[in-house]
Amino acid sequence: MTVRELSAEVLGADDALTLIGPKGLQALVARARRLPLKRARILQHGRPEALLHEMLTVLTRGQYVPPRDARTAAAGVREILAAVLRRRLK
């Protein structure tokens, strides 16, 4: 997985679908701890210009991000599950 820094708080993965393992998650947590707002995220679909953003967000203790519209979030999850199933069925 190739990752680039889009801002101090946001990383972007170049792959169409990104899998993040324990080491990647630990690196994201360490990054969040170093930043002033104590959060970091990775854009998991490659293009920041895309209309739908699938992100993994790491918040340190005491941070809060209000939930988004559940219909939008559910659509993103359905797309990811569909991609995984297509790959397994090939």
PDB file of N, CA, C and O in Angstrom:
ATOM      1  N   MET A   1       0.847  -1.174   0.000  1.00  0.00           N
ATOM      2  CA  MET A   1       0.000   0.000   0.000  1.00  0.00           C
ATOM      3  C   MET A   1       0.891   1.234   0.000  1.00  0.00           C
ATOM      4  O   MET A   1       1.766   1.371   0.854  1.00  0.00           O
ATOM      5  N   THR A   2       0.674   2.115  -0.938  1.00  0.00           N
ATOM      6  CA  THR A   2       1.392   3.376  -0.997  1.00  0.00           C
ATOM      7  C   THR A   2       0.531   4.456  -0.350  1.00  0.00           C
ATOM      8  O   THR A   2      -0.640   4.617  -0.693  1.00  0.00           O
ATOM      9  N   VAL A   3       1.120   5.192   0.590  1.00  0.00           N
ATOM     10  CA  VAL A   3       0.396   6.223   1.327  1.00  0.00           C
ATOM     11  C   VAL A   3       1.110   7.551   1.138  1.00  0.00           C
ATOM     12  O   VAL A   3       2.339   7.617   1.167  1.00  0.00           O
ATOM     13  N   ARG A   4       0.330   8.608   0.943  1.00  0.00           N
ATOM     14  CA  ARG A   4       0.915   9.944   0.829  1.00  0.00           C
ATOM     15  C   ARG A   4       0.229  10.884   1.826  1.00  0.00           C
ATOM     16  O   ARG A   4      -0.926  10.677   2.198  1.00  0.00           O
ATOM     17  N   GLU A   5       0.942  11.895   2.241  1.00  0.00           N
ATOM     18  CA  GLU A   5       0.390  12.850   3.196  1.00  0.00           C
ATOM     19  C   GLU A   5      -0.391  13.914   2.444  1.00  0.00           C
ATOM     20  O   GLU A   5       0.166  14.616   1.600  1.00  0.00           O
ATOM     21  N   LEU A   6      -1.696  14.037   2.748  1.00  0.00           N
ATOM     22  CA  LEU A   6      -2.539  15.070   2.139  1.00  0.00           C
ATOM     23  C   LEU A   6      -2.553  16.321   3.004  1.00  0.00           C
ATOM     24  O   LEU A   6      -2.690  17.434   2.496  1.00  0.00           O
ATOM     25  N   SER A   7      -2.412  16.135   4.311  1.00  0.00           N
ATOM     26  CA  SER A   7      -2.240  17.208   5.284  1.00  0.00           C
ATOM     27  C   SER A   7      -1.637  16.550   6.520  1.00  0.00           C
ATOM     28  O   SER A   7      -1.451  15.333   6.546  1.00  0.00           O
ATOM     29  N   ALA A   8      -1.332  17.339   7.536  1.00  0.00           N
ATOM     30  CA  ALA A   8      -0.752  16.738   8.743  1.00  0.00           C
ATOM     31  C   ALA A   8      -1.690  15.699   9.338  1.00  0.00           C
ATOM     32  O   ALA A   8      -1.236  14.702   9.900  1.00  0.00           O
ATOM     33  N   GLU A   9      -2.985  15.920   9.221  1.00  0.00           N
ATOM     34  CA  GLU A   9      -3.975  15.048   9.837  1.00  0.00           C
ATOM     35  C   GLU A   9      -4.483  13.943   8.901  1.00  0.00           C
ATOM     36  O   GLU A   9      -5.030  12.944   9.368  1.00  0.00           O
ATOM     37  N   VAL A  10      -4.309  14.115   7.591  1.00  0.00           N
ATOM     38  CA  VAL A  10      -4.918  13.190   6.625  1.00  0.00           C
ATOM     39  C   VAL A  10      -3.867  12.538   5.733  1.00  0.00           C
ATOM     40  O   VAL A  10      -3.037  13.210   5.120  1.00  0.00           O
ATOM     41  N   LEU A  11      -3.927  11.204   5.678  1.00  0.00           N
ATOM     42  CA  LEU A  11      -3.106  10.431   4.747  1.00  0.00           C
ATOM     43  C   LEU A  11      -4.022   9.912   3.648  1.00  0.00           C
ATOM     44  O   LEU A  11      -5.222   9.741   3.860  1.00  0.00           O
ATOM     45  N   GLY A  12      -3.458   9.666   2.484  1.00  0.00           N
ATOM     46  CA  GLY A  12      -4.230   9.110   1.381  1.00  0.00           C
ATOM     47  C   GLY A  12      -3.568   7.860   0.856  1.00  0.00           C
ATOM     48  O   GLY A  12      -2.361   7.839   0.614  1.00  0.00           O
ATOM     49  N   ALA A  13      -4.360   6.815   0.680  1.00  0.00           N
ATOM     50  CA  ALA A  13      -3.854   5.567   0.108  1.00  0.00           C
ATOM     51  C   ALA A  13      -4.120   5.588  -1.396  1.00  0.00           C
ATOM     52  O   ALA A  13      -5.185   6.023  -1.834  1.00  0.00           O
ATOM     53  N   ASP A  14      -3.170   5.128  -2.172  1.00  0.00           N
ATOM     54  CA  ASP A  14      -3.296   5.182  -3.630  1.00  0.00           C
ATOM     55  C   ASP A  14      -4.141   4.059  -4.218  1.00  0.00           C
ATOM     56  O   ASP A  14      -4.593   4.170  -5.358  1.00  0.00           O
ATOM     57  N   ASP A  15      -4.363   2.987  -3.475  1.00  0.00           N
ATOM     58  CA  ASP A  15      -5.108   1.840  -3.996  1.00  0.00           C
ATOM     59  C   ASP A  15      -6.607   2.123  -4.009  1.00  0.00           C
ATOM     60  O   ASP A  15      -7.097   2.948  -3.237  1.00  0.00           O
ATOM     61  N   ALA A  16      -7.330   1.434  -4.890  1.00  0.00           N
ATOM     62  CA  ALA A  16      -8.779   1.600  -4.977  1.00  0.00           C
ATOM     63  C   ALA A  16      -9.470   1.131  -3.700  1.00  0.00           C
ATOM     64  O   ALA A  16     -10.481   1.702  -3.292  1.00  0.00           O
ATOM     65  N   LEU A  17      -8.928   0.101  -3.076  1.00  0.00           N
ATOM     66  CA  LEU A  17      -9.454  -0.400  -1.813  1.00  0.00           C
ATOM     67  C   LEU A  17      -8.268  -0.703  -0.924  1.00  0.00           C
ATOM     68  O   LEU A  17      -7.356  -1.424  -1.327  1.00  0.00           O
ATOM     69  N   THR A  18      -8.271  -0.165   0.274  1.00  0.00           N
ATOM     70  CA  THR A  18      -7.119  -0.269   1.159  1.00  0.00           C
ATOM     71  C   THR A  18      -7.434  -1.108   2.380  1.00  0.00           C
ATOM     72  O   THR A  18      -8.438  -0.886   3.056  1.00  0.00           O
ATOM     73  N   LEU A  19      -6.575  -2.069   2.660  1.00  0.00           N
ATOM     74  CA  LEU A  19      -6.688  -2.851   3.879  1.00  0.00           C
ATOM     75  C   LEU A  19      -5.608  -2.366   4.843  1.00  0.00           C
ATOM     76  O   LEU A  19      -4.446  -2.227   4.461  1.00  0.00           O
ATOM     77  N   ILE A  20      -5.987  -2.111   6.076  1.00  0.00           N
ATOM     78  CA  ILE A  20      -5.049  -1.596   7.065  1.00  0.00           C
ATOM     79  C   ILE A  20      -4.910  -2.640   8.171  1.00  0.00           C
ATOM     80  O   ILE A  20      -5.885  -3.008   8.825  1.00  0.00           O
ATOM     81  N   GLY A  21      -3.684  -3.104   8.363  1.00  0.00           N
ATOM     82  CA  GLY A  21      -3.409  -4.118   9.375  1.00  0.00           C
ATOM     83  C   GLY A  21      -3.013  -3.489  10.698  1.00  0.00           C
ATOM     84  O   GLY A  21      -3.053  -2.267  10.848  1.00  0.00           O
ATOM     85  N   PRO A  22      -2.631  -4.324  11.660  1.00  0.00           N
ATOM     86  CA  PRO A  22      -2.269  -3.835  12.993  1.00  0.00           C
ATOM     87  C   PRO A  22      -1.128  -2.811  12.989  1.00  0.00           C
ATOM     88  O   PRO A  22      -1.176  -1.832  13.733  1.00  0.00           O
ATOM     89  N   LYS A  23      -0.111  -3.027  12.165  1.00  0.00           N
ATOM     90  CA  LYS A  23       1.018  -2.074  12.130  1.00  0.00           C
ATOM     91  C   LYS A  23       0.583  -0.724  11.566  1.00  0.00           C
ATOM     92  O   LYS A  23       0.993   0.324  12.065  1.00  0.00           O
ATOM     93  N   GLY A  24      -0.242  -0.752  10.532  1.00  0.00           N
ATOM     94  CA  GLY A  24      -0.745   0.494   9.962  1.00  0.00           C
ATOM     95  C   GLY A  24      -1.614   1.253  10.946  1.00  0.00           C
ATOM     96  O   GLY A  24      -1.545   2.479  11.036  1.00  0.00           O
ATOM     97  N   LEU A  25      -2.433   0.517  11.682  1.00  0.00           N
ATOM     98  CA  LEU A  25      -3.293   1.137  12.690  1.00  0.00           C
ATOM     99  C   LEU A  25      -2.459   1.741  13.812  1.00  0.00           C
ATOM    100  O   LEU A  25      -2.747   2.843  14.278  1.00  0.00           O
ATOM    101  N   GLN A  26      -1.422   1.020  14.246  1.00  0.00           N
ATOM    102  CA  GLN A  26      -0.540   1.547  15.292  1.00  0.00           C
ATOM    103  C   GLN A  26       0.153   2.827  14.827  1.00  0.00           C
ATOM    104  O   GLN A  26       0.311   3.767  15.607  1.00  0.00           O
ATOM    105  N   ALA A  27       0.566   2.865  13.558  1.00  0.00           N
ATOM    106  CA  ALA A  27       1.211   4.068  13.023  1.00  0.00           C
ATOM    107  C   ALA A  27       0.235   5.240  12.996  1.00  0.00           C
ATOM    108  O   ALA A  27       0.619   6.376  13.272  1.00  0.00           O
ATOM    109  N   LEU A  28      -1.018   4.967  12.668  1.00  0.00           N
ATOM    110  CA  LEU A  28      -2.033   6.023  12.638  1.00  0.00           C
ATOM    111  C   LEU A  28      -2.321   6.542  14.050  1.00  0.00           C
ATOM    112  O   LEU A  28      -2.513   7.742  14.245  1.00  0.00           O
ATOM    113  N   VAL A  29      -2.352   5.644  15.027  1.00  0.00           N
ATOM    114  CA  VAL A  29      -2.551   6.047  16.421  1.00  0.00           C
ATOM    115  C   VAL A  29      -1.376   6.915  16.881  1.00  0.00           C
ATOM    116  O   VAL A  29      -1.583   7.949  17.515  1.00  0.00           O
ATOM    117  N   ALA A  30      -0.153   6.502  16.567  1.00  0.00           N
ATOM    118  CA  ALA A  30       1.031   7.278  16.952  1.00  0.00           C
ATOM    119  C   ALA A  30       0.996   8.662  16.313  1.00  0.00           C
ATOM    120  O   ALA A  30       1.365   9.651  16.948  1.00  0.00           O
ATOM    121  N   ARG A  31       0.555   8.733  15.063  1.00  0.00           N
ATOM    122  CA  ARG A  31       0.449  10.024  14.369  1.00  0.00           C
ATOM    123  C   ARG A  31      -0.577  10.912  15.075  1.00  0.00           C
ATOM    124  O   ARG A  31      -0.326  12.099  15.286  1.00  0.00           O
ATOM    125  N   ALA A  32      -1.734  10.344  15.443  1.00  0.00           N
ATOM    126  CA  ALA A  32      -2.781  11.114  16.128  1.00  0.00           C
ATOM    127  C   ALA A  32      -2.263  11.685  17.448  1.00  0.00           C
ATOM    128  O   ALA A  32      -2.560  12.827  17.797  1.00  0.00           O
ATOM    129  N   ARG A  33      -1.503  10.898  18.162  1.00  0.00           N
ATOM    130  CA  ARG A  33      -0.981  11.355  19.459  1.00  0.00           C
ATOM    131  C   ARG A  33      -0.029  12.540  19.318  1.00  0.00           C
ATOM    132  O   ARG A  33       0.089  13.354  20.234  1.00  0.00           O
ATOM    133  N   ARG A  34       0.652  12.639  18.176  1.00  0.00           N
ATOM    134  CA  ARG A  34       1.623  13.734  17.959  1.00  0.00           C
ATOM    135  C   ARG A  34       0.957  15.039  17.502  1.00  0.00           C
ATOM    136  O   ARG A  34       1.549  16.110  17.636  1.00  0.00           O
ATOM    137  N   LEU A  35      -0.256  14.961  16.969  1.00  0.00           N
ATOM    138  CA  LEU A  35      -0.899  16.130  16.375  1.00  0.00           C
ATOM    139  C   LEU A  35      -1.658  16.962  17.411  1.00  0.00           C
ATOM    140  O   LEU A  35      -2.144  16.421  18.404  1.00  0.00           O
ATOM    141  N   PRO A  36      -1.761  18.280  17.182  1.00  0.00           N
ATOM    142  CA  PRO A  36      -2.439  19.163  18.144  1.00  0.00           C
ATOM    143  C   PRO A  36      -3.894  18.770  18.432  1.00  0.00           C
ATOM    144  O   PRO A  36      -4.329  18.850  19.580  1.00  0.00           O
ATOM    145  N   LEU A  37      -4.651  18.348  17.413  1.00  0.00           N
ATOM    146  CA  LEU A  37      -6.052  17.976  17.625  1.00  0.00           C
ATOM    147  C   LEU A  37      -6.217  16.516  18.049  1.00  0.00           C
ATOM    148  O   LEU A  37      -7.333  16.054  18.285  1.00  0.00           O
ATOM    149  N   LYS A  38      -5.087  15.788  18.144  1.00  0.00           N
ATOM    150  CA  LYS A  38      -5.076  14.400  18.625  1.00  0.00           C
ATOM    151  C   LYS A  38      -5.966  13.471  17.797  1.00  0.00           C
ATOM    152  O   LYS A  38      -6.651  12.602  18.337  1.00  0.00           O
ATOM    153  N   ARG A  39      -5.942  13.669  16.488  1.00  0.00           N
ATOM    154  CA  ARG A  39      -6.678  12.772  15.599  1.00  0.00           C
ATOM    155  C   ARG A  39      -5.937  12.667  14.272  1.00  0.00           C
ATOM    156  O   ARG A  39      -5.206  13.575  13.877  1.00  0.00           O
ATOM    157  N   ALA A  40      -6.137  11.560  13.604  1.00  0.00           N
ATOM    158  CA  ALA A  40      -5.527  11.332  12.291  1.00  0.00           C
ATOM    159  C   ALA A  40      -6.466  10.432  11.507  1.00  0.00           C
ATOM    160  O   ALA A  40      -7.248   9.683  12.092  1.00  0.00           O
ATOM    161  N   ARG A  41      -6.390  10.503  10.191  1.00  0.00           N
ATOM    162  CA  ARG A  41      -7.244   9.651   9.375  1.00  0.00           C
ATOM    163  C   ARG A  41      -6.557   9.303   8.065  1.00  0.00           C
ATOM    164  O   ARG A  41      -5.636   9.982   7.610  1.00  0.00           O
ATOM    165  N   ILE A  42      -7.041   8.221   7.482  1.00  0.00           N
ATOM    166  CA  ILE A  42      -6.513   7.805   6.201  1.00  0.00           C
ATOM    167  C   ILE A  42      -7.680   7.661   5.225  1.00  0.00           C
ATOM    168  O   ILE A  42      -8.671   6.986   5.505  1.00  0.00           O
ATOM    169  N   LEU A  43      -7.534   8.304   4.096  1.00  0.00           N
ATOM    170  CA  LEU A  43      -8.487   8.219   3.000  1.00  0.00           C
ATOM    171  C   LEU A  43      -8.230   6.885   2.321  1.00  0.00           C
ATOM    172  O   LEU A  43      -7.126   6.641   1.835  1.00  0.00           O
ATOM    173  N   GLN A  44      -9.232   6.021   2.283  1.00  0.00           N
ATOM    174  CA  GLN A  44      -9.006   4.639   1.884  1.00  0.00           C
ATOM    175  C   GLN A  44      -9.317   4.330   0.429  1.00  0.00           C
ATOM    176  O   GLN A  44      -9.323   3.159   0.048  1.00  0.00           O
ATOM    177  N   HIS A  45      -9.571   5.320  -0.384  1.00  0.00           N
ATOM    178  CA  HIS A  45      -9.983   5.013  -1.756  1.00  0.00           C
ATOM    179  C   HIS A  45      -9.177   5.719  -2.827  1.00  0.00           C
ATOM    180  O   HIS A  45      -9.535   5.652  -4.003  1.00  0.00           O
ATOM    181  N   GLY A  46      -8.115   6.384  -2.460  1.00  0.00           N
ATOM    182  CA  GLY A  46      -7.212   6.914  -3.465  1.00  0.00           C
ATOM    183  C   GLY A  46      -7.370   8.357  -3.862  1.00  0.00           C
ATOM    184  O   GLY A  46      -6.388   9.099  -3.831  1.00  0.00           O
ATOM    185  N   ARG A  47      -8.546   8.789  -4.230  1.00  0.00           N
ATOM    186  CA  ARG A  47      -8.698  10.131  -4.787  1.00  0.00           C
ATOM    187  C   ARG A  47      -9.430  11.085  -3.844  1.00  0.00           C
ATOM    188  O   ARG A  47     -10.596  10.848  -3.529  1.00  0.00           O
ATOM    189  N   PRO A  48      -8.789  12.140  -3.391  1.00  0.00           N
ATOM    190  CA  PRO A  48      -9.471  13.098  -2.519  1.00  0.00           C
ATOM    191  C   PRO A  48     -10.601  13.843  -3.233  1.00  0.00           C
ATOM    192  O   PRO A  48     -11.457  14.438  -2.579  1.00  0.00           O
ATOM    193  N   GLU A  49     -10.610  13.816  -4.576  1.00  0.00           N
ATOM    194  CA  GLU A  49     -11.642  14.521  -5.333  1.00  0.00           C
ATOM    195  C   GLU A  49     -12.951  13.735  -5.397  1.00  0.00           C
ATOM    196  O   GLU A  49     -13.970  14.280  -5.821  1.00  0.00           O
ATOM    197  N   ALA A  50     -12.944  12.478  -4.989  1.00  0.00           N
ATOM    198  CA  ALA A  50     -14.139  11.627  -5.073  1.00  0.00           C
ATOM    199  C   ALA A  50     -15.268  12.225  -4.234  1.00  0.00           C
ATOM    200  O   ALA A  50     -15.026  12.885  -3.224  1.00  0.00           O
ATOM    201  N   LEU A  51     -16.489  11.986  -4.664  1.00  0.00           N
ATOM    202  CA  LEU A  51     -17.646  12.518  -3.953  1.00  0.00           C
ATOM    203  C   LEU A  51     -17.891  11.799  -2.633  1.00  0.00           C
ATOM    204  O   LEU A  51     -18.357  12.406  -1.669  1.00  0.00           O
ATOM    205  N   LEU A  52     -17.581  10.526  -2.589  1.00  0.00           N
ATOM    206  CA  LEU A  52     -17.758   9.742  -1.374  1.00  0.00           C
ATOM    207  C   LEU A  52     -16.389   9.455  -0.776  1.00  0.00           C
ATOM    208  O   LEU A  52     -15.512   8.918  -1.453  1.00  0.00           O
ATOM    209  N   HIS A  53     -16.203   9.809   0.482  1.00  0.00           N
ATOM    210  CA  HIS A  53     -14.934   9.567   1.153  1.00  0.00           C
ATOM    211  C   HIS A  53     -15.074   8.445   2.155  1.00  0.00           C
ATOM    212  O   HIS A  53     -15.868   8.534   3.092  1.00  0.00           O
ATOM    213  N   GLU A  54     -14.309   7.392   1.962  1.00  0.00           N
ATOM    214  CA  GLU A  54     -14.228   6.295   2.923  1.00  0.00           C
ATOM    215  C   GLU A  54     -12.941   6.508   3.710  1.00  0.00           C
ATOM    216  O   GLU A  54     -11.848   6.467   3.144  1.00  0.00           O
ATOM    217  N   MET A  55     -13.073   6.738   5.020  1.00  0.00           N
ATOM    218  CA  MET A  55     -11.911   7.052   5.837  1.00  0.00           C
ATOM    219  C   MET A  55     -11.912   6.216   7.108  1.00  0.00           C
ATOM    220  O   MET A  55     -12.959   5.854   7.646  1.00  0.00           O
ATOM    221  N   LEU A  56     -10.716   5.927   7.562  1.00  0.00           N
ATOM    222  CA  LEU A  56     -10.540   5.350   8.883  1.00  0.00           C
ATOM    223  C   LEU A  56     -10.003   6.491   9.737  1.00  0.00           C
ATOM    224  O   LEU A  56      -8.950   7.052   9.435  1.00  0.00           O
ATOM    225  N   THR A  57     -10.716   6.831  10.792  1.00  0.00           N
ATOM    226  CA  THR A  57     -10.340   7.948  11.651  1.00  0.00           C
ATOM    227  C   THR A  57      -9.913   7.425  13.014  1.00  0.00           C
ATOM    228  O   THR A  57     -10.603   6.604  13.619  1.00  0.00           O
ATOM    229  N   VAL A  58      -8.771   7.908  13.491  1.00  0.00           N
ATOM    230  CA  VAL A  58      -8.276   7.562  14.822  1.00  0.00           C
ATOM    231  C   VAL A  58      -8.421   8.798  15.691  1.00  0.00           C
ATOM    232  O   VAL A  58      -7.904   9.871  15.380  1.00  0.00           O
ATOM    233  N   LEU A  59      -9.140   8.614  16.792  1.00  0.00           N
ATOM    234  CA  LEU A  59      -9.308   9.695  17.768  1.00  0.00           C
ATOM    235  C   LEU A  59      -8.672   9.250  19.075  1.00  0.00           C
ATOM    236  O   LEU A  59      -8.854   8.107  19.494  1.00  0.00           O
ATOM    237  N   THR A  60      -7.939  10.128  19.714  1.00  0.00           N
ATOM    238  CA  THR A  60      -7.385   9.790  21.012  1.00  0.00           C
ATOM    239  C   THR A  60      -8.449  10.027  22.076  1.00  0.00           C
ATOM    240  O   THR A  60      -9.481  10.642  21.808  1.00  0.00           O
ATOM    241  N   ARG A  61      -8.193   9.541  23.266  1.00  0.00           N
ATOM    242  CA  ARG A  61      -9.162   9.674  24.360  1.00  0.00           C
ATOM    243  C   ARG A  61      -9.571  11.144  24.529  1.00  0.00           C
ATOM    244  O   ARG A  61      -8.728  12.041  24.526  1.00  0.00           O
ATOM    245  N   GLY A  62     -10.867  11.365  24.674  1.00  0.00           N
ATOM    246  CA  GLY A  62     -11.375  12.714  24.896  1.00  0.00           C
ATOM    247  C   GLY A  62     -11.792  13.434  23.623  1.00  0.00           C
ATOM    248  O   GLY A  62     -12.345  14.531  23.701  1.00  0.00           O
ATOM    249  N   GLN A  63     -11.549  12.858  22.468  1.00  0.00           N
ATOM    250  CA  GLN A  63     -11.940  13.467  21.200  1.00  0.00           C
ATOM    251  C   GLN A  63     -13.305  12.950  20.780  1.00  0.00           C
ATOM    252  O   GLN A  63     -13.681  11.830  21.125  1.00  0.00           O
ATOM    253  N   TYR A  64     -14.053  13.768  20.032  1.00  0.00           N
ATOM    254  CA  TYR A  64     -15.382  13.367  19.585  1.00  0.00           C
ATOM    255  C   TYR A  64     -15.656  13.961  18.212  1.00  0.00           C
ATOM    256  O   TYR A  64     -15.382  15.134  17.957  1.00  0.00           O
ATOM    257  N   VAL A  65     -16.198  13.136  17.342  1.00  0.00           N
ATOM    258  CA  VAL A  65     -16.647  13.601  16.033  1.00  0.00           C
ATOM    259  C   VAL A  65     -18.106  13.202  15.923  1.00  0.00           C
ATOM    260  O   VAL A  65     -18.422  12.018  16.039  1.00  0.00           O
ATOM    261  N   PRO A  66     -19.016  14.159  15.702  1.00  0.00           N
ATOM    262  CA  PRO A  66     -20.432  13.802  15.617  1.00  0.00           C
ATOM    263  C   PRO A  66     -20.695  12.866  14.446  1.00  0.00           C
ATOM    264  O   PRO A  66     -20.035  12.961  13.411  1.00  0.00           O
ATOM    265  N   PRO A  67     -21.658  11.960  14.606  1.00  0.00           N
ATOM    266  CA  PRO A  67     -21.953  11.006  13.529  1.00  0.00           C
ATOM    267  C   PRO A  67     -22.491  11.702  12.281  1.00  0.00           C
ATOM    268  O   PRO A  67     -23.098  12.771  12.348  1.00  0.00           O
ATOM    269  N   ARG A  68     -22.250  11.063  11.152  1.00  0.00           N
ATOM    270  CA  ARG A  68     -22.764  11.566   9.879  1.00  0.00           C
ATOM    271  C   ARG A  68     -24.130  10.958   9.617  1.00  0.00           C
ATOM    272  O   ARG A  68     -24.611  10.128  10.389  1.00  0.00           O
ATOM    273  N   ASP A  69     -24.738  11.370   8.540  1.00  0.00           N
ATOM    274  CA  ASP A  69     -26.014  10.815   8.105  1.00  0.00           C
ATOM    275  C   ASP A  69     -25.856   9.310   7.908  1.00  0.00           C
ATOM    276  O   ASP A  69     -25.014   8.880   7.120  1.00  0.00           O
ATOM    277  N   ALA A  70     -26.634   8.522   8.595  1.00  0.00           N
ATOM    278  CA  ALA A  70     -26.501   7.060   8.552  1.00  0.00           C
ATOM    279  C   ALA A  70     -26.738   6.503   7.157  1.00  0.00           C
ATOM    280  O   ALA A  70     -26.149   5.483   6.799  1.00  0.00           O
ATOM    281  N   ARG A  71     -27.579   7.142   6.366  1.00  0.00           N
ATOM    282  CA  ARG A  71     -27.835   6.643   5.011  1.00  0.00           C
ATOM    283  C   ARG A  71     -26.573   6.714   4.170  1.00  0.00           C
ATOM    284  O   ARG A  71     -26.295   5.797   3.398  1.00  0.00           O
ATOM    285  N   THR A  72     -25.808   7.783   4.305  1.00  0.00           N
ATOM    286  CA  THR A  72     -24.560   7.942   3.553  1.00  0.00           C
ATOM    287  C   THR A  72     -23.521   6.930   4.018  1.00  0.00           C
ATOM    288  O   THR A  72     -22.856   6.296   3.197  1.00  0.00           O
ATOM    289  N   ALA A  73     -23.381   6.778   5.325  1.00  0.00           N
ATOM    290  CA  ALA A  73     -22.405   5.832   5.867  1.00  0.00           C
ATOM    291  C   ALA A  73     -22.743   4.407   5.454  1.00  0.00           C
ATOM    292  O   ALA A  73     -21.854   3.634   5.095  1.00  0.00           O
ATOM    293  N   ALA A  74     -24.016   4.059   5.502  1.00  0.00           N
ATOM    294  CA  ALA A  74     -24.429   2.700   5.129  1.00  0.00           C
ATOM    295  C   ALA A  74     -24.135   2.420   3.669  1.00  0.00           C
ATOM    296  O   ALA A  74     -23.769   1.298   3.320  1.00  0.00           O
ATOM    297  N   ALA A  75     -24.289   3.414   2.810  1.00  0.00           N
ATOM    298  CA  ALA A  75     -24.000   3.225   1.381  1.00  0.00           C
ATOM    299  C   ALA A  75     -22.528   2.892   1.180  1.00  0.00           C
ATOM    300  O   ALA A  75     -22.193   2.030   0.367  1.00  0.00           O
ATOM    301  N   GLY A  76     -21.644   3.569   1.914  1.00  0.00           N
ATOM    302  CA  GLY A  76     -20.215   3.306   1.800  1.00  0.00           C
ATOM    303  C   GLY A  76     -19.856   1.907   2.256  1.00  0.00           C
ATOM    304  O   GLY A  76     -19.044   1.231   1.624  1.00  0.00           O
ATOM    305  N   VAL A  77     -20.460   1.469   3.356  1.00  0.00           N
ATOM    306  CA  VAL A  77     -20.201   0.127   3.867  1.00  0.00           C
ATOM    307  C   VAL A  77     -20.678  -0.909   2.867  1.00  0.00           C
ATOM    308  O   VAL A  77     -19.990  -1.905   2.639  1.00  0.00           O
ATOM    309  N   ARG A  78     -21.840  -0.697   2.266  1.00  0.00           N
ATOM    310  CA  ARG A  78     -22.353  -1.636   1.271  1.00  0.00           C
ATOM    311  C   ARG A  78     -21.396  -1.751   0.088  1.00  0.00           C
ATOM    312  O   ARG A  78     -21.182  -2.847  -0.430  1.00  0.00           O
ATOM    313  N   GLU A  79     -20.818  -0.625  -0.344  1.00  0.00           N
ATOM    314  CA  GLU A  79     -19.883  -0.652  -1.473  1.00  0.00           C
ATOM    315  C   GLU A  79     -18.632  -1.455  -1.127  1.00  0.00           C
ATOM    316  O   GLU A  79     -18.148  -2.224  -1.957  1.00  0.00           O
ATOM    317  N   ILE A  80     -18.114  -1.293   0.057  1.00  0.00           N
ATOM    318  CA  ILE A  80     -16.921  -2.028   0.475  1.00  0.00           C
ATOM    319  C   ILE A  80     -17.228  -3.520   0.543  1.00  0.00           C
ATOM    320  O   ILE A  80     -16.449  -4.335   0.048  1.00  0.00           O
ATOM    321  N   LEU A  81     -18.346  -3.881   1.146  1.00  0.00           N
ATOM    322  CA  LEU A  81     -18.714  -5.295   1.235  1.00  0.00           C
ATOM    323  C   LEU A  81     -18.904  -5.897  -0.151  1.00  0.00           C
ATOM    324  O   LEU A  81     -18.507  -7.036  -0.393  1.00  0.00           O
ATOM    325  N   ALA A  82     -19.503  -5.146  -1.052  1.00  0.00           N
ATOM    326  CA  ALA A  82     -19.700  -5.643  -2.417  1.00  0.00           C
ATOM    327  C   ALA A  82     -18.353  -5.891  -3.095  1.00  0.00           C
ATOM    328  O   ALA A  82     -18.187  -6.889  -3.794  1.00  0.00           O
ATOM    329  N   ALA A  83     -17.400  -4.995  -2.893  1.00  0.00           N
ATOM    330  CA  ALA A  83     -16.072  -5.152  -3.495  1.00  0.00           C
ATOM    331  C   ALA A  83     -15.376  -6.394  -2.945  1.00  0.00           C
ATOM    332  O   ALA A  83     -14.738  -7.133  -3.696  1.00  0.00           O
ATOM    333  N   VAL A  84     -15.495  -6.624  -1.646  1.00  0.00           N
ATOM    334  CA  VAL A  84     -14.884  -7.798  -1.030  1.00  0.00           C
ATOM    335  C   VAL A  84     -15.520  -9.072  -1.573  1.00  0.00           C
ATOM    336  O   VAL A  84     -14.818 -10.026  -1.908  1.00  0.00           O
ATOM    337  N   LEU A  85     -16.840  -9.088  -1.659  1.00  0.00           N
ATOM    338  CA  LEU A  85     -17.529 -10.271  -2.165  1.00  0.00           C
ATOM    339  C   LEU A  85     -17.180 -10.543  -3.633  1.00  0.00           C
ATOM    340  O   LEU A  85     -16.980 -11.697  -4.014  1.00  0.00           O
ATOM    341  N   ARG A  86     -17.105  -9.505  -4.449  1.00  0.00           N
ATOM    342  CA  ARG A  86     -16.733  -9.687  -5.859  1.00  0.00           C
ATOM    343  C   ARG A  86     -15.360 -10.323  -5.963  1.00  0.00           C
ATOM    344  O   ARG A  86     -15.149 -11.228  -6.771  1.00  0.00           O
ATOM    345  N   ARG A  87     -14.435  -9.856  -5.157  1.00  0.00           N
ATOM    346  CA  ARG A  87     -13.065 -10.393  -5.191  1.00  0.00           C
ATOM    347  C   ARG A  87     -13.058 -11.865  -4.772  1.00  0.00           C
ATOM    348  O   ARG A  87     -12.360 -12.675  -5.383  1.00  0.00           O
ATOM    349  N   ARG A  88     -13.817 -12.217  -3.747  1.00  0.00           N
ATOM    350  CA  ARG A  88     -13.851 -13.605  -3.272  1.00  0.00           C
ATOM    351  C   ARG A  88     -14.524 -14.542  -4.272  1.00  0.00           C
ATOM    352  O   ARG A  88     -14.173 -15.719  -4.359  1.00  0.00           O
ATOM    353  N   LEU A  89     -15.478 -14.025  -5.016  1.00  0.00           N
ATOM    354  CA  LEU A  89     -16.226 -14.870  -5.950  1.00  0.00           C
ATOM    355  C   LEU A  89     -15.476 -15.094  -7.264  1.00  0.00           C
ATOM    356  O   LEU A  89     -15.858 -15.970  -8.040  1.00  0.00           O
ATOM    357  N   LYS A  90     -14.439 -14.337  -7.527  1.00  0.00           N
ATOM    358  CA  LYS A  90     -13.680 -14.489  -8.786  1.00  0.00           C
ATOM    359  C   LYS A  90     -12.884 -15.764  -8.784  1.00  0.00           C
ATOM    360  O   LYS A  90     -12.187 -16.059  -9.755  1.00  0.00           O
TER     361      LYS A  90
END
